[in-house]
Amino acid sequence: MNPLKWCIVGVALLAAQTQAADFKFGFINTERVYREAALTIAIQNKLDKEFSGRRGDLKKMETRARDLESKLAKNGLSSDERKRSERELAALDRDYRAKTREFSEDFTQRRNEEFASIQERANRAIKQIAEREHYDLILQEAVYVDPKFDLTAKVLKELEK
């Protein structure tokens, strides 16, 4: 290779090294944001309050089913009483399953709605940090990231504002 080519390769390597040194990278652990943000805790409390009545109704149904099962386990019931209790237990079981499925679907939908707002706020906070501190790249998903690149605490602090 002639000296001119070596000089060009050297300049290219130096330029690449300089650009790499100026590259600012960060990482956000979204699971941690969802787990630790005060907003998340407030939303969880809100959902618990919103769904507590229905959760209480399901608990009452569970208690009634246990009572019926205990009653049926006893030997001294007349055949009419046994049939009536078995029908009630079967109806209660069907109703419980339907209400549990409905509760679960409604809770999941509300939770997703609420967490979408957290995700939106977190993304705004991440963009503000990126612009303010001149980041070139911020990732939210990775198999491994060196802790020195973790910006999660900054995002949590930004969400507290």
Protein Blocks (a to p, Z undefined) as FASTA:
>chain_A
ZZklmmmmmmmmmmmmmmmmmpccddddfklmmmmpmklmmmmmmmmmmmmmmmmmmmmm
mmmmmmmmmmmmpgciafklmmmmmmmmmmmmmmmmmmmmmmmmmmmmmmmmmmmmmmmm
mmmmmmmmmmmnopabdcfbdfbdcfklpcklmmmmmmmZZ
